């Protein structure tokens, strides 16, 4: 088929420039018969227009003549895409739909696979023919969406999304649990280290505590933490979802496979919250996950105060205020934890998901109860809470509290300097290296004093700074004790008796002697 530009050269060359068909053929490179055919077609259009009175005898401008050249393919017969080929393609697509319903969407045939299947059956067809036909079928089968109207407190949707954040200078993948009310479009999101069962439960606990009640129905896609197994179109919920449903009194509903649009509120909310919260420069850098969650909650609160066009300018907060009275009544927080029994090893630690956590040294060799939460590990000995750790999600990480080993260090002070306990206690390690190196027993006495008297690290460091300001060149546990105990002694007002004055002067004298180098008591 010739181009519009070539047709223009033929018409202009013949009628305006008086060139012959052969001359035009040489200039355009077209066959002279093709040139002649277009000239004859132009003449017929002129004659028809003259008969109908559309142009004068000298007119040459015709609307139809300026149309782009085209071929009439309406009568063309398919040579490669026969009825047998079409039937085989539709059979392959039907098998794909059956696999999707079984949860085998990753095992569906692609267009190239359908083409190779046809070639294997001996059909002489091309890939482009097959791909174009499948595309046309998909266009004809475009889905019709049914607009939904929701009642207040009726439906809430849940989904996971991933977010990459820099926490303590390390790029980490975090999982964002997002809730969106179908009626008010009120949004809530919280970050977790993992998207497992405990995080799934904890997200619901936090959301229902935030809203002050639970919705009547929760909508999920086919996530593993919600769907235990498939049997055709039937989905079996996990024990975790069943427990949450019974505890908070809500129904659950699952989307069809690969139909995220069936929970469109939360699908859009995941992308919307992630973009608004973490796309700006520096908005993805935090010291802790708790700091990131506090920031994310603030962003969600701001987004919920934005007027919504679909709600006639009302904000999510205003819509949710109308919705809240329809929620199920508040319940005590659900205990989303996992209980395990662990034996304390020779290092005074228990292993939880390939990470080690220390316990007080007197429990070495014993079996203790460990309650595992998404954010912490709590250990119990004989029914009594003995310690707590922030949960870590790496592999073979050691979470050691140096105060769990103080009695052992008193017997083995030489083991202190190179111990994992000291290395994992950054604040204590700094105090030791700056002021107690070579005085391990004295440092252990300081740790015992801090533990028994409930002193925090800031009180110890403040006391050390005061000692150094006084001109002393060395720091000892006795000096730190003196300052800390002195600050605990209440100031006396009014007239002091001579006995009190005498004791006070004696204490000041002893304090001055203690601060002087070489004058330790």
C-alpha positions as CSV (number, residue, x, y, z in Angstrom):
1,X,0.0,0.0,0.0
2,X,1.4,3.4,-1.0
3,X,1.7,6.2,1.5
4,X,-0.3,9.4,1.6
5,X,2.8,11.4,0.4
6,X,3.2,9.2,-2.7
7,X,-0.5,9.6,-3.5
8,X,-0.1,13.4,-3.3
9,X,2.9,13.3,-5.7
10,X,0.9,11.2,-8.2
11,X,-2.1,13.6,-8.2
12,X,-0.1,16.8,-8.2
13,X,2.4,15.5,-10.8
14,X,-0.4,14.4,-13.3
15,X,-2.9,17.3,-12.9
16,X,-0.8,20.3,-12.0
17,X,2.6,19.5,-13.5
18,X,1.3,17.6,-16.6
19,X,3.6,14.6,-16.2
20,X,2.9,11.3,-17.7
21,X,2.3,8.1,-15.8
22,X,5.7,6.8,-16.8
23,X,7.5,9.9,-15.6
24,X,5.7,9.8,-12.3
25,X,6.6,6.1,-12.0
26,X,10.3,6.9,-12.5
27,X,10.2,9.6,-9.8
28,X,8.3,7.7,-7.2
29,X,9.7,4.2,-7.8
30,X,6.1,2.9,-8.1
31,X,4.9,0.6,-10.8
32,X,3.3,2.6,-13.7
33,X,0.1,0.5,-13.4
34,X,-0.2,1.6,-9.8
35,X,0.2,5.2,-10.8
36,X,-2.3,4.8,-13.6
37,X,-4.8,3.2,-11.2
38,X,-4.7,6.1,-8.7
39,X,-5.1,8.6,-11.6
40,X,-8.1,6.8,-12.9
41,X,-9.6,6.6,-9.5
42,X,-9.2,10.4,-9.1
43,X,-10.9,10.9,-12.5
44,X,-13.9,8.8,-11.5
45,X,-14.3,10.8,-8.3
46,X,-14.2,14.0,-10.4
47,X,-16.9,12.6,-12.8
48,X,-19.1,11.5,-9.9
49,X,-18.8,14.9,-8.2
50,X,-19.7,16.7,-11.5
51,X,-22.7,14.5,-12.0
52,X,-23.9,15.3,-8.4
53,X,-23.1,19.0,-8.8
54,X,-20.6,19.0,-6.0
55,X,-17.8,20.9,-8.0
56,X,-17.5,23.0,-11.1
57,X,-16.0,21.8,-14.4
58,X,-12.5,23.2,-13.5
59,X,-12.5,22.0,-9.9
60,X,-10.0,19.4,-8.8
61,X,-10.3,19.4,-5.0
62,X,-12.3,16.4,-3.8
63,X,-12.7,15.4,-0.1
64,X,-12.6,11.6,-1.0
65,X,-9.5,12.1,-3.1
66,X,-7.6,13.4,-0.2
67,X,-8.3,10.4,2.0
68,X,-5.4,8.1,2.8
69,X,-5.0,5.0,0.6
70,X,-6.4,1.8,2.1
71,X,-7.1,-1.8,1.2
72,X,-10.5,-3.4,1.7
73,X,-9.7,-6.5,3.8
74,X,-13.3,-7.3,4.8
75,X,-13.5,-10.2,2.4
76,X,-10.1,-11.6,3.3
77,X,-10.1,-15.2,4.5
78,X,-7.9,-16.3,7.4
79,X,-5.2,-18.6,6.2
80,X,-3.2,-19.3,9.3
81,X,-5.7,-18.7,12.1
82,X,-8.1,-21.5,11.3
83,X,-11.1,-22.7,13.3
84,X,-9.0,-25.6,14.6
85,X,-6.2,-23.2,15.7
86,X,-8.7,-20.9,17.5
87,X,-10.2,-23.9,19.3
88,X,-6.8,-25.1,20.5
89,X,-5.9,-21.5,21.7
90,X,-9.2,-21.2,23.7
91,X,-8.5,-24.7,25.2
92,X,-5.1,-23.5,26.5
93,X,-6.7,-20.3,27.9
94,X,-9.4,-22.3,29.7
95,X,-6.7,-24.5,31.3
96,X,-5.0,-21.3,32.5
97,X,-8.2,-20.1,34.1
98,X,-8.6,-23.5,35.8
99,X,-5.0,-23.3,37.2
100,X,-5.7,-19.8,38.6
101,X,-8.6,-21.0,40.6
102,X,-6.4,-23.7,42.1
103,X,-3.8,-21.2,43.1
104,X,-1.4,-22.3,40.3
105,X,-1.2,-18.9,38.6
106,X,2.6,-19.2,38.3
107,X,2.2,-22.4,36.2
108,X,0.0,-20.8,33.5
109,X,1.0,-20.8,29.8
110,X,2.2,-17.6,28.4
111,X,1.6,-16.6,24.8
112,X,4.9,-18.0,23.7
113,X,4.0,-21.3,25.3
114,X,0.7,-21.4,23.5
115,X,2.5,-20.7,20.2
116,X,5.0,-23.5,20.8
117,X,2.2,-25.8,21.8
118,X,0.4,-25.2,18.5
119,X,3.7,-25.7,16.5
120,X,4.2,-29.0,18.4
121,X,0.7,-30.1,17.2
122,X,1.7,-29.4,13.6
123,X,-0.2,-26.1,13.0
124,X,1.5,-23.7,10.6
125,X,1.0,-20.4,12.3
126,X,3.1,-17.5,13.5
127,X,3.7,-16.1,17.0
128,X,2.4,-12.6,16.1
129,X,-0.9,-14.2,14.9
130,X,-1.3,-16.1,18.1
131,X,-0.4,-13.2,20.4
132,X,-2.7,-10.8,18.5
133,X,-5.6,-13.2,18.7
134,X,-5.1,-13.7,22.5
135,X,-4.9,-9.9,23.0
136,X,-8.2,-9.4,21.1
137,X,-9.8,-12.1,23.2
138,X,-8.7,-10.4,26.4
139,X,-10.0,-7.0,25.2
140,X,-13.4,-8.5,24.4
141,X,-13.5,-10.1,27.9
142,X,-12.8,-6.8,29.7
143,X,-14.2,-6.9,33.2
144,X,-17.3,-4.8,34.2
145,X,-17.0,-3.4,37.7
146,X,-19.9,-3.0,40.0
147,X,-20.0,0.1,42.2
148,X,-20.4,-0.8,45.9
149,X,-22.0,1.2,48.7
150,X,-20.9,0.4,52.3
151,X,-22.6,0.9,55.6
152,X,-20.7,2.5,58.5
153,X,-18.7,0.0,60.6
154,X,-19.4,-2.8,58.2
155,X,-16.3,-3.5,56.1
156,X,-12.5,-2.9,56.6
157,X,-9.8,-4.1,54.2
158,X,-6.3,-5.4,55.1
159,X,-3.1,-5.8,53.1
160,X,0.7,-5.9,53.4
161,X,3.2,-3.7,51.6
162,X,7.0,-3.6,51.6
163,X,9.0,-0.5,52.4
164,X,12.8,-0.1,52.2
165,X,14.1,2.0,55.1
166,X,17.5,3.0,56.4
167,X,17.6,2.1,60.1
168,X,20.8,2.7,62.0
169,X,22.6,3.3,58.7
170,X,21.5,-0.1,57.3
171,X,19.1,-0.5,54.4
172,X,16.4,-2.9,55.5
173,X,13.1,-4.2,54.0
174,X,10.2,-3.6,56.4
175,X,6.6,-4.8,56.1
176,X,3.8,-2.3,56.3
177,X,0.4,-3.6,57.5
178,X,-2.3,-1.3,56.2
179,X,-6.0,-1.1,57.1
180,X,-8.6,1.0,55.2
181,X,-12.3,1.4,56.1
182,X,-14.5,0.9,53.1
183,X,-17.0,3.4,54.3
184,X,-14.9,6.3,55.5
185,X,-11.6,5.5,53.8
186,X,-10.0,6.0,57.2
187,X,-6.4,4.6,57.0
188,X,-4.0,3.1,59.6
189,X,-0.6,1.6,59.0
190,X,2.2,0.0,61.1
191,X,5.6,-1.4,60.3
192,X,7.1,-4.8,61.2
193,X,10.3,-6.6,60.6
194,X,8.5,-9.6,59.2
195,X,5.1,-10.3,57.7
196,X,4.5,-13.5,59.8
197,X,1.7,-14.8,62.0
198,X,2.7,-12.8,65.1
199,X,3.0,-9.5,63.1
200,X,-0.4,-10.2,61.5
201,X,-2.0,-10.6,64.9
202,X,-0.2,-7.7,66.4
203,X,-1.3,-5.4,63.5
204,X,-4.9,-6.2,64.3
205,X,-4.5,-5.6,68.0
206,X,-2.9,-2.2,67.4
207,X,-5.6,-1.2,64.8
208,X,-8.6,-2.2,67.0
209,X,-7.0,-0.4,69.9
210,X,-6.5,2.6,67.7
211,X,-10.2,2.6,66.5
212,X,-11.7,1.7,69.8
213,X,-13.6,-1.3,68.3
214,X,-13.7,-3.8,65.5
215,X,-15.4,-3.8,62.2
216,X,-18.1,-6.4,61.4
217,X,-16.2,-7.8,58.4
218,X,-12.5,-7.9,57.4
219,X,-11.4,-8.5,53.8
220,X,-8.1,-10.2,52.9
221,X,-6.4,-11.4,49.8
222,X,-4.9,-14.9,49.7
223,X,-2.0,-14.2,52.0
224,X,-0.4,-17.2,53.8
225,X,-1.1,-15.8,57.2
226,X,-4.8,-15.7,56.5
227,X,-5.4,-18.6,54.1
228,X,-4.2,-22.0,55.2
229,X,-5.2,-24.0,52.1
230,X,-7.2,-24.0,48.9
231,X,-9.7,-26.6,47.7
232,X,-11.0,-25.3,44.4
233,X,-12.8,-22.1,45.2
234,X,-13.0,-23.0,48.9
235,X,-10.4,-21.4,51.2
236,X,-9.5,-22.6,54.7
237,X,-8.6,-19.8,57.1
238,X,-5.6,-20.1,59.4
239,X,-5.9,-20.8,63.1
240,X,-4.6,-17.3,63.7
241,X,-7.4,-15.7,61.7
242,X,-10.0,-17.9,63.3
243,X,-8.8,-16.9,66.8
244,X,-8.8,-13.2,65.9
245,X,-12.2,-13.4,64.3
246,X,-13.7,-15.1,67.4
247,X,-12.0,-12.8,69.9
248,X,-12.9,-9.5,68.1
249,X,-16.2,-10.8,66.7
250,X,-15.7,-10.1,63.0
251,X,-16.5,-12.0,59.8
252,X,-13.8,-12.6,57.3
253,X,-13.9,-12.6,53.5
254,X,-11.3,-13.5,50.9
255,X,-10.8,-12.0,47.4
256,X,-10.7,-14.2,44.4
257,X,-7.2,-15.2,43.3
258,X,-5.3,-12.3,41.6
259,X,-8.2,-9.9,42.1
260,X,-6.7,-7.2,44.2
261,X,-9.4,-4.8,42.8
262,X,-11.9,-6.6,45.0
263,X,-10.3,-4.7,48.0
264,X,-9.5,-1.5,46.1
265,X,-9.5,0.7,49.1
266,X,-6.5,-0.9,50.8
267,X,-4.7,-1.7,47.5
268,X,-4.6,2.0,46.7
269,X,-3.9,2.9,50.4
270,X,-0.7,0.8,50.5
271,X,0.7,2.7,47.5
272,X,-0.7,6.1,48.7
273,X,0.7,5.9,52.3
274,X,4.1,4.5,51.2
275,X,4.4,7.4,48.7
276,X,3.3,10.1,51.0
277,X,5.3,8.9,54.0
278,X,8.6,7.8,52.5
279,X,9.2,9.4,49.0
280,X,10.7,12.7,50.2
281,X,14.4,13.0,50.7
282,X,15.5,11.9,54.2
283,X,12.0,10.6,55.1
284,X,13.3,7.0,55.0
285,X,16.1,7.3,57.6
286,X,15.5,6.4,61.2
287,X,17.4,5.2,64.3
288,X,14.9,2.5,65.3
289,X,11.7,0.9,63.9
290,X,9.8,2.5,66.8
291,X,10.8,5.9,65.6
292,X,9.7,4.9,62.0
293,X,6.3,3.8,63.3
294,X,5.8,7.0,65.3
295,X,6.5,9.0,62.1
296,X,4.2,6.7,60.0
297,X,1.3,7.2,62.5
298,X,1.7,10.9,62.2
299,X,1.6,10.7,58.4
300,X,-1.6,8.6,58.6
301,X,-3.2,11.1,60.9
302,X,-2.4,13.9,58.4
303,X,-3.8,11.9,55.4
304,X,-7.0,11.2,57.4
305,X,-7.5,14.9,57.7
306,X,-7.4,15.5,54.0
307,X,-10.8,16.4,52.4
308,X,-12.1,13.6,50.1
309,X,-13.9,14.4,46.9
310,X,-15.9,11.2,46.9
311,X,-17.2,12.2,50.4
312,X,-18.3,15.7,49.4
313,X,-15.2,17.3,51.0
314,X,-15.5,15.4,54.4
315,X,-12.2,14.1,55.8
316,X,-11.5,10.5,56.8
317,X,-11.5,11.6,60.4
318,X,-15.0,13.2,60.1
319,X,-16.4,10.2,58.2
320,X,-14.9,7.8,60.8
321,X,-16.5,9.8,63.6
322,X,-19.8,8.9,62.1
323,X,-18.8,5.3,61.7
324,X,-17.3,4.7,65.1
325,X,-20.6,4.2,66.9
326,X,-21.4,1.2,64.6
327,X,-18.2,-0.7,65.5
328,X,-18.2,-3.7,67.8
329,X,-17.4,-2.7,71.4
330,X,-13.7,-2.5,72.5
331,X,-12.1,-5.7,73.9
332,X,-9.0,-6.2,76.0
333,X,-5.9,-6.5,73.7
334,X,-5.4,-9.9,72.3
335,X,-2.2,-11.7,73.5
336,X,-0.5,-12.2,70.1
337,X,2.5,-14.3,71.3
338,X,4.0,-17.7,71.0
339,X,5.0,-19.7,74.0
340,X,8.0,-22.0,73.8
341,X,10.1,-24.0,76.4
342,X,13.8,-23.5,76.0
343,X,16.8,-25.0,77.8
344,X,19.4,-22.4,78.9
345,X,22.8,-23.4,77.4
346,X,26.3,-23.2,79.0
347,X,26.6,-19.6,77.9
348,X,23.5,-18.6,79.9
349,X,21.4,-18.0,76.7
350,X,18.3,-19.4,74.9
351,X,17.9,-19.7,71.2
352,X,14.9,-18.2,69.5
353,X,14.6,-18.4,65.7
354,X,18.4,-18.7,65.4
355,X,19.2,-15.7,67.6
356,X,20.5,-15.9,71.2
357,X,19.1,-14.1,74.3
358,X,20.8,-14.1,77.7
359,X,19.0,-15.0,81.0
360,X,20.2,-14.6,84.6
361,X,23.2,-16.9,85.3
362,X,21.4,-18.9,88.0
363,X,19.1,-20.5,85.3
364,X,22.0,-22.0,83.4
365,X,21.1,-25.6,82.4
366,X,17.4,-25.2,83.4
367,X,14.3,-25.3,81.2
368,X,12.4,-21.9,81.1
369,X,9.3,-20.6,79.4
370,X,9.9,-18.0,76.6
371,X,7.0,-15.9,75.3
372,X,7.8,-14.6,71.8
373,X,6.2,-11.4,70.6
374,X,6.8,-9.5,67.3
375,X,8.8,-6.9,69.1
376,X,10.2,-8.5,72.2
377,X,11.2,-11.8,74.0
378,X,10.1,-12.3,77.6
379,X,11.6,-15.1,79.7
380,X,9.9,-16.8,82.7
381,X,11.5,-19.0,85.3
382,X,9.1,-21.0,87.6
383,X,6.3,-18.7,86.5
384,X,8.2,-15.5,87.4
385,X,9.4,-13.0,84.8
386,X,13.2,-13.1,84.9
387,X,14.2,-10.9,81.9
388,X,13.1,-9.2,78.7
389,X,14.9,-8.5,75.4
390,X,14.1,-6.5,72.3
391,X,13.6,-9.1,69.5
392,X,16.1,-9.2,66.7
393,X,15.4,-10.6,63.2
394,X,18.9,-11.3,61.9
395,X,20.6,-14.7,62.0
396,X,22.9,-15.9,64.8
397,X,22.8,-12.5,66.6
398,X,23.7,-12.4,70.3
399,X,21.5,-10.3,72.6
400,X,23.4,-10.2,75.9
401,X,22.7,-8.3,79.1
402,X,26.0,-8.0,81.0
403,X,24.2,-7.8,84.3
404,X,23.0,-11.4,83.8
405,X,26.7,-12.5,84.5
406,X,27.9,-10.4,87.4
407,X,28.4,-13.3,89.9
408,X,30.3,-15.2,87.3
409,X,32.5,-12.2,86.6
410,X,33.3,-11.8,90.3
411,X,34.8,-15.3,90.1
412,X,36.4,-14.8,86.7
413,X,37.2,-11.1,86.4
414,X,39.8,-11.8,83.7
415,X,37.0,-12.9,81.4
416,X,35.3,-9.5,81.4
417,X,37.5,-7.6,78.8
418,X,37.0,-10.0,75.9
419,X,33.4,-11.0,76.7
420,X,30.5,-10.8,74.3
421,X,28.5,-9.4,77.3
422,X,30.8,-6.3,77.4
423,X,30.9,-5.9,73.7
424,X,27.1,-6.0,73.5
425,X,26.7,-3.3,76.2
426,X,27.9,-0.1,74.4
427,X,27.5,2.3,77.3
428,X,29.1,0.1,79.9
429,X,31.9,-0.7,77.4
430,X,32.7,2.9,77.0
431,X,32.8,3.5,80.8
432,X,35.1,0.4,81.2
433,X,37.5,1.3,78.5
434,X,37.8,5.0,79.6
435,X,38.0,4.6,83.4
436,X,38.3,1.0,84.6
437,X,40.6,-0.8,82.2
438,X,42.9,-3.0,84.4
439,X,40.4,-2.6,87.4
440,X,37.9,-5.3,86.4
441,X,36.9,-6.2,89.9
442,X,36.1,-2.5,90.7
443,X,34.1,-2.2,87.5
444,X,32.1,-5.4,88.4
445,X,31.4,-3.8,91.8
446,X,30.1,-0.8,90.0
447,X,27.7,-2.9,87.9
448,X,26.5,-4.7,91.1
449,X,25.9,-1.4,92.8
450,X,24.0,0.0,89.8
451,X,21.8,-3.2,89.7
452,X,21.0,-3.4,93.4
453,X,20.3,0.3,93.9
454,X,18.5,0.7,90.5
455,X,20.8,3.4,89.2
456,X,20.4,4.3,85.5
457,X,23.5,4.8,83.3
458,X,23.0,8.5,83.1
459,X,23.4,8.8,86.9
460,X,26.7,6.9,86.7
461,X,28.0,9.0,83.8
462,X,27.0,12.3,85.6
463,X,28.9,11.2,88.7
464,X,32.0,10.4,86.6
465,X,31.8,13.8,85.0
466,X,31.6,15.5,88.4
467,X,34.6,13.5,89.6
468,X,36.7,14.6,86.7
469,X,35.6,18.2,87.1
470,X,36.8,18.1,90.7
471,X,40.3,17.6,89.5
472,X,40.6,13.9,90.3
473,X,42.7,11.9,87.7
474,X,41.1,8.6,88.5
475,X,37.6,7.2,88.8
476,X,36.5,4.5,91.2
477,X,33.3,2.8,92.3
478,X,33.6,4.3,95.8
479,X,33.8,7.8,94.4
480,X,30.8,7.2,92.2
481,X,28.8,5.7,95.1
482,X,29.7,8.7,97.3
483,X,28.3,11.2,94.8
484,X,25.2,9.2,94.0
485,X,24.4,8.6,97.7
486,X,25.1,12.3,98.5
487,X,22.5,13.4,95.9
488,X,20.0,11.1,97.5
489,X,20.4,12.7,101.0
490,X,17.6,15.3,101.4
491,X,18.8,18.9,102.2
492,X,18.1,20.1,105.7
493,X,16.6,23.5,106.3
494,X,16.4,25.6,109.5
495,X,18.7,25.7,112.5
496,X,21.0,22.6,112.7
497,X,22.0,21.2,116.0
498,X,25.7,21.1,116.8
499,X,25.7,17.3,116.4
500,X,24.3,17.4,112.9
501,X,26.8,20.2,112.0
502,X,29.6,18.0,113.3
503,X,28.5,15.0,111.3
504,X,28.1,17.1,108.2
505,X,31.5,18.6,108.4
506,X,33.0,15.1,108.9
507,X,31.2,13.8,105.8
508,X,32.4,16.8,103.7
509,X,36.0,16.2,104.9
510,X,35.8,12.5,104.0
511,X,34.3,13.4,100.6
512,X,37.2,15.9,99.9
513,X,39.8,13.3,100.9
514,X,38.1,10.7,98.7
515,X,38.2,13.0,95.7
516,X,41.9,13.6,96.1
517,X,44.2,11.3,94.1
518,X,45.8,8.6,96.3
519,X,43.3,9.3,99.1
520,X,40.8,6.4,98.4
521,X,39.2,5.1,101.6
